[in-house]
Structure formats: C-alpha cells, structure tokens
Amino acid sequence: MAANSRLTIAVHALAWMALAQRRGNDSLTSDQIAASVNTNPVVIRRSLGDLLRAGLVEVRHGAGAGWTLARAPEEISVCDVYDAVEREPLFAMHHSEPNLECPVGRGIRPALGGVYDGAERALRSELERTSIADVLRRTLRVR
C-alpha cells in the first residue's frame, strides 16, 4: 500500500507561503508553489482548493493574483491541515463483514476499533502541537 502524501504537500505549500510572506511577498502562484514542491501545478491547485475550503488560504484573482495565508502561520496547526486534506480515517475496517461464526471474525471490529481510535487521538494530539510556523522554523534549520 502506497503512503499518502497529501498532508506533506499541503504543509510544504503553507510553509513556503509563510516564508514568502515573511520576505514581503504576500502571495504566490500555484506555479511558484509547485516549483518548490517539485510537482505539477495541478496537484498544488487541488491541495490549495482543500485548504481554501477549510479557510486556511485565500486566493486573489486578477492583478497580483495568487494564494495567501488566511491566518498567521502560528495559528495554523498541522492538525488543521490534516483535517483539510485527509478525507479518510487513518485506519479502516474490512470492506465486507467478517465471518461472524468465527470467534476472531465476531470480535475483530470492536477490538481494533478501540486501538484505531486511540491511534487517531494520539496522531491528532501530536499534529495539534505543531504549527506551520514551527515547521518553517525547523525547515530553515536544515542546511
């Protein structure tokens, strides 16, 4: 199973936007963001659309067109971004009902449900502690 990179791409885009803002450039085009992520601008526009619907970015059309942060980077948690771009739960149960005649089949969903809920809570707690400003700060330390 391939790992999903939607969260990474969205956080990358927001950190790049935060750096541009810090340098006095309030907006970036999807092409500029795509160049940093090294991906197709269509992928970036799709991600920015999710972030726009979540109220994390704004878009300006016409003269000075581009994407801007809707809130300060310190006010956007990685959990906010996760909620904006991830449509599926972290873990899923079987696609079809397991064999309820089997003792494992009968109890697997309730047993794993608690484990999965705990893992999701731990993930959300960790993501909530980190802001886009934190990600940018850590990124700029790397040489």
Beta strands, then each sheet from edge to edge (+ up, - down):
strand 1: 57-60
strand 2: 66-69
sheet 1: 1+ 2-
end
